[in-house]
Amino acid sequence: MEPQQARIKLNYALRKGLVSVSNICSMCGAKPGPKLSRAQFIQHHEDYDKPLETITLYCSCHAKLHILRRRNAQI
C-alpha cells in the first residue's frame, strides 16, 4: 500500500471513531500542552500495509527516527 493510501485510511478511521491514537510521543514522552500543540505530533506508519497501526511521534522525534534509519541503511 502507498503511504498516501495508508494516511487516508487512518484519517477516515479516526474521524469515524473506529481507532484512537496516543497523545504521547513514543520516543521522548512529550505530550500536547501549553507549549506543544497536537498538530506537532505525527502518526508514523512502520508498515503501510497496516494503515491503522501507528506510533505517535513528536515532529522532531519523527525527523530523528528517519535520520537514524537512513544512517543504518547505509551501513
C-alpha positions in Angstrom: 0.0 0.0 0.0 1.2 3.5 -0.8 1.9 6.0 2.1 -0.9 8.3 1.0 -3.4 5.5 1.0 -2.4 4.5 4.5 -2.8 8.1 5.7 -6.3 8.3 4.1 -7.4 5.1 5.7 -6.1 6.1 9.1 -7.7 9.6 8.9 -11.0 8.1 7.9 -10.9 5.6 10.8 -10.0 8.4 13.2 -12.9 10.6 12.0 -15.4 7.7 12.3 -14.1 6.9 15.8 -13.0 3.4 14.8 -9.5 3.8 16.2 -7.8 6.1 18.7 -4.2 7.2 18.9 -2.0 8.1 21.8 -1.2 11.8 22.6 2.2 10.9 23.9 5.4 10.6 21.9 6.7 7.1 21.8 10.3 8.3 21.7 10.6 11.1 24.2 7.3 11.0 26.2 6.3 14.6 25.2 2.6 15.4 25.2 0.4 18.3 24.0 0.1 21.2 26.3 0.6 24.9 26.6 3.9 24.8 24.6 3.2 21.9 22.3 0.1 21.7 20.1 -1.5 18.4 19.0 -0.5 19.4 15.4 3.1 18.9 16.3 2.6 15.2 16.8 2.6 12.7 13.9 1.2 9.3 13.4 4.1 7.3 12.0 3.4 4.1 10.0 6.0 1.4 10.5 4.3 -0.7 7.8 2.0 0.9 5.2 0.2 -2.4 4.7 -1.1 -2.0 8.3 -2.6 1.5 8.0 -4.3 1.5 11.4 -1.2 0.6 13.3 0.8 3.7 14.0 3.1 5.2 16.7 2.8 8.7 17.9 5.9 10.9 17.5 6.7 14.5 18.2 7.7 16.1 15.0 11.4 16.4 15.9 11.5 12.8 17.1 9.9 11.8 13.8 12.7 13.5 11.9 15.3 11.9 14.2 13.8 8.5 13.5 14.2 8.9 9.8 17.7 10.2 10.1 18.7 7.2 12.2 17.1 4.8 9.8 18.9 6.4 6.8 22.2 6.1 8.6 21.6 2.4 9.5 20.6 1.7 5.9 24.0 3.0 4.7 26.0 0.7 7.0 
